[in-house]
């Protein structure tokens, strides 16, 4: 019997929703979540919200001609949908990850999919990272850096509690350690866009880690976060094929 009270806890169902969207929820756990999602609107709404937040990462995938097996999988899925009203409620994201699930890894799985279809050859065209809580390891933000528009875009998925005299700062840390660079301040909710120049874009090849720290609004940026580090995530590159 399902423990519905457990799935009413935001700390539980939001993490499950993220894992469901990126394809990290498998087997019986995925089926249990789908059963609950079919009868509880808040679960479905949470999944749809994270589908929207992660959608831009799919756009980083290069154009690729589907194999015959992919078409057979699509046809089989469409036929199955026609026979099952339950599967009719499955989102297009679910279909996508069912087809490509062989290449996905458990943590930051959607980034692994981008890397799977973008072998590390040629020059990077984008960088991306999932920023997780430094203490609970819960995914809280998605960051992408694009050469096409020369922007750093940070989407906050969960809003941290921040005192009025503090703000969030985004830091880049070099792969080998050493001095960090503060790229700018970010909003505690929604989307923040930070412009970068050509020199900054070029330097991202040497960046291994992004962090978000809680800084005083009166503080002067140094070469390391002076406040508490709330979020962190490894930076992954997306290469042209």
PyMOL commands that set and color helices and strands:
alter all, ss='L'
color gray80, all
select helices_A, chain A and resi 6-8+10-22+27-39+41-58+68-83+85-88+92-103+109-116+198-206
alter helices_A, ss='H'
color red, helices_A
select strands_A, chain A and resi 124-133+139-146+151-156+166-174+181-186+190-195+207-216+229-234+236-239
alter strands_A, ss='S'
color yellow, strands_A
deselect
rebuild
show_as cartoon
